Amino acid sequence: MTSITFRDGGKSHSSYGSHSSLGSFADKIVRAYRRWQTERQIESMPMDVRKDIGWPSADENRRTTAR
């Protein structure tokens, strides 16, 4: 059974003080990690469920060629 947790993607309210660029960089890392986790959870779902929610197919065996 797969469970998905919603994570609030809003801005966090913390005081980085004079280290605003460091805080911004840390926020980007956190957002990237959360996105990676979400994608990993969705990719672990059965193909039928991903299709139902509109997740793009990751089928690399299927190649299309221009004619």
Wavefront OBJ file of the C-alpha trace (Angstrom):
o trace
v 0.000 0.000 0.000
v 1.322 3.395 -0.947
v 0.800 6.481 1.160
v 1.390 10.031 0.010
v 1.889 12.880 2.414
v 1.118 16.453 1.432
v 3.897 18.823 2.324
v 3.217 22.525 2.519
v 5.188 24.178 -0.257
v 4.707 27.689 1.088
v 7.480 29.924 2.298
v 8.762 29.149 5.718
v 8.997 31.962 8.206
v 12.366 31.848 9.851
v 15.014 34.398 10.587
v 18.150 33.880 8.582
v 19.351 37.367 9.425
v 22.413 38.394 7.442
v 22.662 34.947 5.897
v 19.777 35.433 3.488
v 21.655 33.956 0.523
v 22.575 30.911 2.606
v 18.963 30.598 3.735
v 17.752 30.888 0.155
v 20.159 28.155 -0.900
v 18.998 25.935 1.963
v 15.363 26.503 0.958
v 16.172 25.424 -2.611
v 17.800 22.244 -1.336
v 14.811 21.446 0.874
v 12.359 22.041 -1.986
v 14.419 19.843 -4.340
v 14.570 17.053 -1.758
v 10.815 17.191 -1.149
v 10.147 17.142 -4.896
v 12.439 14.124 -5.273
v 10.592 12.339 -2.453
v 7.199 13.065 -4.016
v 8.316 11.869 -7.436
v 9.735 8.713 -5.888
v 6.452 8.002 -4.097
v 4.415 8.565 -7.254
v 6.753 6.383 -9.323
v 6.272 3.565 -6.796
v 2.524 3.520 -7.516
v 1.094 0.993 -9.964
v 1.001 2.182 -13.575
v -2.818 2.201 -13.615
v -2.983 4.624 -10.675
v -0.376 6.925 -12.213
v -2.321 6.873 -15.480
v -5.555 7.736 -13.641
v -4.003 10.799 -11.972
v -2.400 11.930 -15.240
v 1.239 11.241 -14.382
v 3.373 11.077 -17.553
v 4.581 7.660 -18.640
v 8.245 6.856 -18.095
v 8.274 4.090 -20.692
v 11.624 4.448 -22.426
v 11.119 1.369 -24.619
v 8.585 3.233 -26.689
v 10.323 5.353 -29.283
v 8.608 7.615 -31.767
v 10.191 8.611 -35.030
v 9.231 11.394 -37.391
v 8.120 10.211 -40.810
l 1 2 3 4 5 6 7 8 9 10 11 12 13 14 15 16 17 18 19 20 21 22 23 24 25 26 27 28 29 30 31 32 33 34 35 36 37 38 39 40 41 42 43 44 45 46 47 48 49 50 51 52 53 54 55 56 57 58 59 60 61 62 63 64 65 66 67
